[in-house]
Amino acid sequence: MPYETVIYEKKGRIAYITLNRPERLNAFNTKMRLELTEIWQNFEKDDNLWVAIVTGAGNRAMCSGADVRDAADRKARGEYYTIQAKVGEVTPYRWGPRTHNVTKPVIAAVNGICCGGGLDFVTESDIAICSENATFFDPHVSIGWVSAHEMIQMSRRIPLGICLRMALMGVHERMDAKRAYELGLVSEMMPQERLMARATEIAEIICRNAPLAVRGTKLGILRGLGLSLDEAETKGHVYLRQVEVTEDHDEGPRAFAEKRAPQWKGK
């Protein structure tokens, strides 16, 4: 089905998720958050899709975070913007893949500005690449907001001191593509015209591998963070054992012995 604020395309095993409000630098409003929830859920449930690429429409920005005008309008109506407040509980809004429990690999292709809540698309993706004109910053404190999950997740991706500098200096501290690459926030940078082609190449390479093994590997690494080494390895062995009983686990060695490309079924 068509969406108002996001372009969702399926091409073979790859899902392309394009934030589509270029006139607002792809800032997300309430409508985009709701559409992204539906899209991430569809991607996760669709057995024909193995990898997703998330990017922004146009060449100026991947995502400039929350639409502040939308936030101001909601606040004027007496509504909260960043949380849904209920009696006795607080439910965070979600827009990234990890907060939607996506187990399949996600690639972020950062074209231009990526800031505020838009940083979640980088920190919650498994592989992030960017164009040479990409810029990263966090404006939260400069507009009177607390940078919560954005910078908490960022502190797991880059050195803590650099993360704090970005978080506390707000709009006055910007990281360019070269610095993001040096720090490991992104794993590649390239001319903008090559960005989506390269993201597709990476997705196609991932699709050559056994999809269940890829997901188990991703979950073993991510869900082991914060655990002791022994605990993390124990958790990783759970995913290993789950995949050991699948058809793909038998297909890999068989294809190797028969000197042919494996035919993965995802089961």
C-alpha atoms as a printed R data frame, in Angstrom:
    type eleno elety resid chain resno      x       y      z
1   ATOM     1    CA   MET     A     1  0.000   0.000  0.000
2   ATOM     2    CA   PRO     A     2  1.201   3.569 -0.616
3   ATOM     3    CA   TYR     A     3  2.271   5.741  2.310
4   ATOM     4    CA   GLU     A     4  2.160   9.518  2.664
5   ATOM     5    CA   THR     A     5  5.561  10.123  4.258
6   ATOM     6    CA   VAL     A     6  7.613   7.031  3.400
7   ATOM     7    CA   ILE     A     7  8.337   5.216  0.148
8   ATOM     8    CA   TYR     A     8  8.357   1.461  0.766
9   ATOM     9    CA   GLU     A     9  9.604  -0.698 -2.106
10  ATOM    10    CA   LYS     A    10 10.357  -4.399 -2.354
11  ATOM    11    CA   LYS     A    11 12.891  -5.513 -4.953
12  ATOM    12    CA   GLY     A    12 13.760  -9.170 -4.752
13  ATOM    13    CA   ARG     A    13 15.042  -9.902 -1.254
14  ATOM    14    CA   ILE     A    14 15.695  -6.220 -0.470
15  ATOM    15    CA   ALA     A    15 13.317  -3.679  1.079
16  ATOM    16    CA   TYR     A    16 13.966   0.015  0.368
17  ATOM    17    CA   ILE     A    17 12.611   2.377  3.019
18  ATOM    18    CA   THR     A    18 12.892   6.029  1.961
19  ATOM    19    CA   LEU     A    19 11.835   8.813  4.311
20  ATOM    20    CA   ASN     A    20  9.872  11.079  2.002
21  ATOM    21    CA   ARG     A    21  9.419  14.600  3.341
22  ATOM    22    CA   PRO     A    22 12.299  16.305  1.511
23  ATOM    23    CA   GLU     A    23 10.684  19.737  1.868
24  ATOM    24    CA   ARG     A    24 11.134  19.297  5.654
25  ATOM    25    CA   LEU     A    25 14.560  17.611  5.353
26  ATOM    26    CA   ASN     A    26 12.767  14.301  5.944
27  ATOM    27    CA   ALA     A    27 11.919  15.264  9.520
28  ATOM    28    CA   PHE     A    28  9.500  12.817 11.044
29  ATOM    29    CA   ASN     A    29  6.076  13.802 12.264
30  ATOM    30    CA   THR     A    30  3.370  11.719 13.896
31  ATOM    31    CA   LYS     A    31  2.242  10.318 10.541
32  ATOM    32    CA   MET     A    32  5.746   9.168  9.606
33  ATOM    33    CA   ARG     A    33  6.265   7.438 12.955
34  ATOM    34    CA   LEU     A    34  3.023   5.518 12.551
35  ATOM    35    CA   GLU     A    35  3.855   4.565  8.968
36  ATOM    36    CA   LEU     A    36  7.347   3.434  9.945
37  ATOM    37    CA   THR     A    37  5.903   1.178 12.636
38  ATOM    38    CA   GLU     A    38  3.719  -0.532 10.036
39  ATOM    39    CA   ILE     A    39  6.613  -0.781  7.565
40  ATOM    40    CA   TRP     A    40  9.096  -2.293 10.039
41  ATOM    41    CA   GLN     A    41  6.481  -4.832 11.106
42  ATOM    42    CA   ASN     A    42  5.767  -5.739  7.487
43  ATOM    43    CA   PHE     A    43  9.471  -6.096  6.702
44  ATOM    44    CA   GLU     A    44 10.051  -8.362  9.699
45  ATOM    45    CA   LYS     A    45  7.094 -10.625  8.853
46  ATOM    46    CA   ASP     A    46  7.710 -10.904  5.091
47  ATOM    47    CA   ASP     A    47  9.693 -14.119  4.579
48  ATOM    48    CA   ASN     A    48 10.665 -13.022  1.062
49  ATOM    49    CA   LEU     A    49 12.601 -10.014  2.407
50  ATOM    50    CA   TRP     A    50 16.040 -10.580  3.906
51  ATOM    51    CA   VAL     A    51 17.649  -7.109  4.116
52  ATOM    52    CA   ALA     A    52 16.392  -3.518  4.382
53  ATOM    53    CA   ILE     A    53 18.005  -0.248  3.288
54  ATOM    54    CA   VAL     A    54 16.810   2.977  4.923
55  ATOM    55    CA   THR     A    55 17.623   6.389  3.445
56  ATOM    56    CA   GLY     A    56 16.094   9.820  2.802
57  ATOM    57    CA   ALA     A    57 14.529  11.375 -0.283
58  ATOM    58    CA   GLY     A    58 16.434  14.145 -2.048
59  ATOM    59    CA   ASN     A    59 20.095  15.038 -1.645
60  ATOM    60    CA   ARG     A    60 20.030  17.424  1.328
61  ATOM    61    CA   ALA     A    61 19.194  15.161  4.257
62  ATOM    62    CA   MET     A    62 18.551  11.614  5.342
63  ATOM    63    CA   CYS     A    63 16.568  12.800  8.355
64  ATOM    64    CA   SER     A    64 16.686  16.008 10.392
65  ATOM    65    CA   GLY     A    65 14.993  14.391 13.373
66  ATOM    66    CA   ALA     A    66 11.635  15.380 14.783
67  ATOM    67    CA   ASP     A    67  9.598  18.004 12.984
68  ATOM    68    CA   VAL     A    68  9.751  20.823 15.535
69  ATOM    69    CA   ARG     A    69  6.738  22.580 14.014
70  ATOM    70    CA   ASP     A    70  4.709  19.430 14.481
71  ATOM    71    CA   ALA     A    71  5.995  19.251 18.059
72  ATOM    72    CA   ALA     A    72  4.979  22.846 18.746
73  ATOM    73    CA   ASP     A    73  1.507  22.272 17.290
74  ATOM    74    CA   ARG     A    74  0.971  19.209 19.456
75  ATOM    75    CA   LYS     A    75  2.238  20.966 22.569
76  ATOM    76    CA   ALA     A    76 -0.183  23.834 21.873
77  ATOM    77    CA   ARG     A    77 -2.987  21.268 21.932
78  ATOM    78    CA   GLY     A    78 -1.772  20.054 25.317
79  ATOM    79    CA   GLU     A    79 -0.246  16.842 23.957
80  ATOM    80    CA   TYR     A    80  3.143  15.322 24.681
81  ATOM    81    CA   TYR     A    81  5.401  14.903 21.685
82  ATOM    82    CA   THR     A    82  8.261  12.574 22.562
83  ATOM    83    CA   ILE     A    83  6.283  10.259 24.831
84  ATOM    84    CA   GLN     A    84  2.765   8.961 25.184
85  ATOM    85    CA   ALA     A    85  1.822   9.657 28.773
86  ATOM    86    CA   LYS     A    86 -0.707   7.388 30.462
87  ATOM    87    CA   VAL     A    87 -1.613   6.962 34.080
88  ATOM    88    CA   GLY     A    88  1.196   5.057 35.738
89  ATOM    89    CA   GLU     A    89  3.254   4.436 32.603
90  ATOM    90    CA   VAL     A    90  5.304   6.085 29.892
91  ATOM    91    CA   THR     A    91  5.466   4.542 26.419
92  ATOM    92    CA   PRO     A    92  8.259   5.861 24.190
93  ATOM    93    CA   TYR     A    93  7.588   6.654 20.557
94  ATOM    94    CA   ARG     A    94  9.522   4.430 18.183
95  ATOM    95    CA   TRP     A    95 10.758   4.874 14.622
96  ATOM    96    CA   GLY     A    96 14.007   2.873 14.290
97  ATOM    97    CA   PRO     A    97 14.409  -0.823 13.458
98  ATOM    98    CA   ARG     A    98 15.850  -1.990 16.776
99  ATOM    99    CA   THR     A    99 13.056  -0.469 18.846
100 ATOM   100    CA   HIS     A   100 10.664  -2.384 16.581
101 ATOM   101    CA   ASN     A   101 12.544  -5.627 17.317
102 ATOM   102    CA   VAL     A   102 13.677  -6.117 13.722
103 ATOM   103    CA   THR     A   103 15.886  -9.216 13.609
104 ATOM   104    CA   LYS     A   104 16.818  -8.946  9.923
105 ATOM   105    CA   PRO     A   105 19.846  -6.881  8.837
106 ATOM   106    CA   VAL     A   106 19.301  -3.186  8.163
107 ATOM   107    CA   ILE     A   107 21.608  -0.863  6.223
108 ATOM   108    CA   ALA     A   108 21.508   2.916  6.698
109 ATOM   109    CA   ALA     A   109 22.490   4.970  3.647
110 ATOM   110    CA   VAL     A   110 23.046   8.479  5.020
111 ATOM   111    CA   ASN     A   111 22.715  11.179  2.375
112 ATOM   112    CA   GLY     A   112 23.340  14.666  3.744
113 ATOM   113    CA   ILE     A   113 22.146  15.861  7.152
114 ATOM   114    CA   CYS     A   114 21.424  13.268  9.830
115 ATOM   115    CA   CYS     A   115 20.632  14.744 13.219
116 ATOM   116    CA   GLY     A   116 18.533  14.415 16.359
117 ATOM   117    CA   GLY     A   117 16.141  11.500 16.195
118 ATOM   118    CA   GLY     A   118 17.440  10.789 12.705
119 ATOM   119    CA   LEU     A   119 20.611   9.471 14.347
120 ATOM   120    CA   ASP     A   120 18.571   6.469 15.506
121 ATOM   121    CA   PHE     A   121 18.486   5.208 11.937
122 ATOM   122    CA   VAL     A   122 22.285   5.026 12.098
123 ATOM   123    CA   THR     A   123 22.737   3.632 15.611
124 ATOM   124    CA   GLU     A   124 19.912   1.105 15.203
125 ATOM   125    CA   SER     A   125 21.083  -0.127 11.799
126 ATOM   126    CA   ASP     A   126 23.604  -2.930 11.492
127 ATOM   127    CA   ILE     A   127 25.691  -1.350  8.743
128 ATOM   128    CA   ALA     A   128 25.853   2.400  8.127
129 ATOM   129    CA   ILE     A   129 27.426   4.076  5.124
130 ATOM   130    CA   CYS     A   130 27.274   7.725  4.085
131 ATOM   131    CA   SER     A   131 27.823  10.190  1.293
132 ATOM   132    CA   GLU     A   132 30.757  12.588  1.389
133 ATOM   133    CA   ASN     A   133 28.398  15.469  2.197
134 ATOM   134    CA   ALA     A   134 26.884  13.756  5.248
135 ATOM   135    CA   THR     A   135 26.757  15.724  8.498
136 ATOM   136    CA   PHE     A   136 25.907  14.392 11.938
137 ATOM   137    CA   PHE     A   137 24.841  16.414 14.989
138 ATOM   138    CA   ASP     A   138 22.364  16.407 17.855
139 ATOM   139    CA   PRO     A   139 20.304  19.585 18.392
140 ATOM   140    CA   HIS     A   140 18.228  18.418 21.375
141 ATOM   141    CA   VAL     A   141 19.767  20.567 24.124
142 ATOM   142    CA   SER     A   142 19.746  23.597 21.823
143 ATOM   143    CA   ILE     A   143 15.935  23.502 21.659
144 ATOM   144    CA   GLY     A   144 15.427  22.615 25.315
145 ATOM   145    CA   TRP     A   145 14.945  18.863 24.911
146 ATOM   146    CA   VAL     A   146 16.824  16.019 26.604
147 ATOM   147    CA   SER     A   147 18.776  13.805 24.239
148 ATOM   148    CA   ALA     A   148 17.837  10.427 25.659
149 ATOM   149    CA   HIS     A   149 17.866   7.311 23.495
150 ATOM   150    CA   GLU     A   150 19.667   9.026 20.590
151 ATOM   151    CA   MET     A   151 22.867   9.730 22.492
152 ATOM   152    CA   ILE     A   152 22.552   6.724 24.798
153 ATOM   153    CA   GLN     A   153 22.614   4.522 21.708
154 ATOM   154    CA   MET     A   154 25.337   6.662 20.156
155 ATOM   155    CA   SER     A   155 27.551   6.058 23.215
156 ATOM   156    CA   ARG     A   156 27.601   2.378 22.200
157 ATOM   157    CA   ARG     A   157 28.866   3.234 18.717
158 ATOM   158    CA   ILE     A   158 31.547   5.905 19.204
159 ATOM   159    CA   PRO     A   159 33.893   6.877 22.074
160 ATOM   160    CA   LEU     A   160 32.043   8.218 25.108
161 ATOM   161    CA   GLY     A   161 33.927  11.527 25.184
162 ATOM   162    CA   ILE     A   162 33.034  12.267 21.560
163 ATOM   163    CA   CYS     A   163 29.408  11.323 22.217
164 ATOM   164    CA   LEU     A   164 29.191  13.658 25.222
165 ATOM   165    CA   ARG     A   165 30.780  16.487 23.245
166 ATOM   166    CA   MET     A   166 28.182  16.085 20.492
167 ATOM   167    CA   ALA     A   167 25.297  15.775 22.948
168 ATOM   168    CA   LEU     A   168 26.207  18.732 25.176
169 ATOM   169    CA   MET     A   169 27.243  21.189 22.450
170 ATOM   170    CA   GLY     A   170 24.024  20.683 20.475
171 ATOM   171    CA   VAL     A   171 23.794  22.455 17.136
172 ATOM   172    CA   HIS     A   172 27.228  23.992 17.695
173 ATOM   173    CA   GLU     A   173 29.102  20.700 17.189
174 ATOM   174    CA   ARG     A   174 28.878  18.963 13.815
175 ATOM   175    CA   MET     A   175 30.628  15.836 12.641
176 ATOM   176    CA   ASP     A   176 31.437  15.529  8.962
177 ATOM   177    CA   ALA     A   177 31.532  12.318  6.943
178 ATOM   178    CA   LYS     A   178 35.302  11.882  7.207
179 ATOM   179    CA   ARG     A   179 35.221  12.147 11.002
180 ATOM   180    CA   ALA     A   180 32.242   9.769 11.209
181 ATOM   181    CA   TYR     A   181 34.206   7.240  9.171
182 ATOM   182    CA   GLU     A   182 37.332   7.653 11.298
183 ATOM   183    CA   LEU     A   183 35.321   7.045 14.469
184 ATOM   184    CA   GLY     A   184 33.525   4.011 13.053
185 ATOM   185    CA   LEU     A   185 30.044   5.544 13.119
186 ATOM   186    CA   VAL     A   186 29.894   4.651  9.418
187 ATOM   187    CA   SER     A   187 31.926   1.957  7.702
188 ATOM   188    CA   GLU     A   188 32.196   3.628  4.277
189 ATOM   189    CA   MET     A   189 31.866   7.075  2.714
190 ATOM   190    CA   MET     A   190 31.528   7.802 -0.984
191 ATOM   191    CA   PRO     A   191 30.209  10.293 -3.541
192 ATOM   192    CA   GLN     A   192 26.484  10.836 -3.159
193 ATOM   193    CA   GLU     A   193 25.720   9.493 -6.618
194 ATOM   194    CA   ARG     A   194 27.243   6.129 -5.619
195 ATOM   195    CA   LEU     A   195 25.572   5.816 -2.222
196 ATOM   196    CA   MET     A   196 22.456   3.799 -3.046
197 ATOM   197    CA   ALA     A   197 24.267   1.592 -5.540
198 ATOM   198    CA   ARG     A   198 26.803   0.702 -2.861
199 ATOM   199    CA   ALA     A   199 24.081   0.092 -0.267
200 ATOM   200    CA   THR     A   200 22.415  -2.268 -2.728
201 ATOM   201    CA   GLU     A   201 25.723  -4.062 -3.361
202 ATOM   202    CA   ILE     A   202 26.158  -4.637  0.368
203 ATOM   203    CA   ALA     A   203 22.578  -5.874  0.694
204 ATOM   204    CA   GLU     A   204 23.064  -8.276 -2.204
205 ATOM   205    CA   ILE     A   205 26.229  -9.650 -0.614
206 ATOM   206    CA   ILE     A   206 24.367 -10.261  2.653
207 ATOM   207    CA   CYS     A   207 21.638 -12.042  0.679
208 ATOM   208    CA   ARG     A   208 24.207 -14.557 -0.580
209 ATOM   209    CA   ASN     A   209 24.537 -15.807  2.983
210 ATOM   210    CA   ALA     A   210 22.140 -18.036  4.901
211 ATOM   211    CA   PRO     A   211 19.393 -15.698  6.172
212 ATOM   212    CA   LEU     A   212 18.694 -17.510  9.439
213 ATOM   213    CA   ALA     A   213 22.400 -17.711 10.222
214 ATOM   214    CA   VAL     A   214 22.716 -13.984  9.487
215 ATOM   215    CA   ARG     A   215 19.873 -13.148 11.877
216 ATOM   216    CA   GLY     A   216 21.173 -15.460 14.593
217 ATOM   217    CA   THR     A   217 24.616 -13.888 14.297
218 ATOM   218    CA   LYS     A   218 23.155 -10.380 14.534
219 ATOM   219    CA   LEU     A   219 21.062 -11.239 17.587
220 ATOM   220    CA   GLY     A   220 23.920 -13.048 19.303
221 ATOM   221    CA   ILE     A   221 26.154  -9.999 19.005
222 ATOM   222    CA   LEU     A   222 23.588  -7.341 19.905
223 ATOM   223    CA   ARG     A   223 21.867  -9.191 22.738
224 ATOM   224    CA   GLY     A   224 25.218 -10.074 24.230
225 ATOM   225    CA   LEU     A   225 26.133  -6.415 24.712
226 ATOM   226    CA   GLY     A   226 26.336  -5.517 28.391
227 ATOM   227    CA   LEU     A   227 26.716  -9.167 29.431
228 ATOM   228    CA   SER     A   228 29.871 -10.841 30.619
229 ATOM   229    CA   LEU     A   229 31.821 -12.739 27.971
230 ATOM   230    CA   ASP     A   230 30.604 -16.102 29.309
231 ATOM   231    CA   GLU     A   231 26.987 -14.925 29.414
232 ATOM   232    CA   ALA     A   232 27.206 -13.477 25.916
233 ATOM   233    CA   GLU     A   233 28.684 -16.697 24.517
234 ATOM   234    CA   THR     A   234 25.971 -18.732 26.212
235 ATOM   235    CA   LYS     A   235 23.332 -16.532 24.601
236 ATOM   236    CA   GLY     A   236 25.080 -16.851 21.238
237 ATOM   237    CA   HIS     A   237 24.990 -20.653 21.511
238 ATOM   238    CA   VAL     A   238 21.204 -20.479 21.877
239 ATOM   239    CA   TYR     A   239 20.948 -18.981 18.398
240 ATOM   240    CA   LEU     A   240 23.541 -21.419 17.092
241 ATOM   241    CA   ARG     A   241 21.473 -24.376 18.300
242 ATOM   242    CA   GLN     A   242 18.281 -22.899 16.860
243 ATOM   243    CA   VAL     A   243 19.840 -22.692 13.403
244 ATOM   244    CA   GLU     A   244 21.490 -26.127 13.643
245 ATOM   245    CA   VAL     A   245 18.107 -27.815 13.185
246 ATOM   246    CA   THR     A   246 17.196 -25.905 10.001
247 ATOM   247    CA   GLU     A   247 17.407 -27.056  6.393
248 ATOM   248    CA   ASP     A   248 19.801 -24.210  5.563
249 ATOM   249    CA   HIS     A   249 22.280 -25.498  8.149
250 ATOM   250    CA   ASP     A   250 22.484 -28.769  6.190
251 ATOM   251    CA   GLU     A   251 22.482 -27.056  2.801
252 ATOM   252    CA   GLY     A   252 25.654 -25.052  3.412
253 ATOM   253    CA   PRO     A   253 28.091 -27.984  3.900
254 ATOM   254    CA   ARG     A   254 26.297 -29.999  1.206
255 ATOM   255    CA   ALA     A   255 26.710 -27.206 -1.358
256 ATOM   256    CA   PHE     A   256 30.363 -26.793 -0.381
257 ATOM   257    CA   ALA     A   257 31.035 -30.512 -0.876
258 ATOM   258    CA   GLU     A   258 29.221 -30.501 -4.217
259 ATOM   259    CA   LYS     A   259 31.092 -27.364 -5.336
260 ATOM   260    CA   ARG     A   260 27.965 -25.342 -6.091
261 ATOM   261    CA   ALA     A   261 26.283 -22.218 -4.779
262 ATOM   262    CA   PRO     A   262 23.977 -22.922 -1.838
263 ATOM   263    CA   GLN     A   263 20.239 -22.589 -2.320
264 ATOM   264    CA   TRP     A   264 19.009 -20.961  0.863
265 ATOM   265    CA   LYS     A   265 15.363 -21.405  1.848
266 ATOM   266    CA   GLY     A   266 15.268 -19.450  5.075
267 ATOM   267    CA   LYS     A   267 14.019 -22.513  6.945
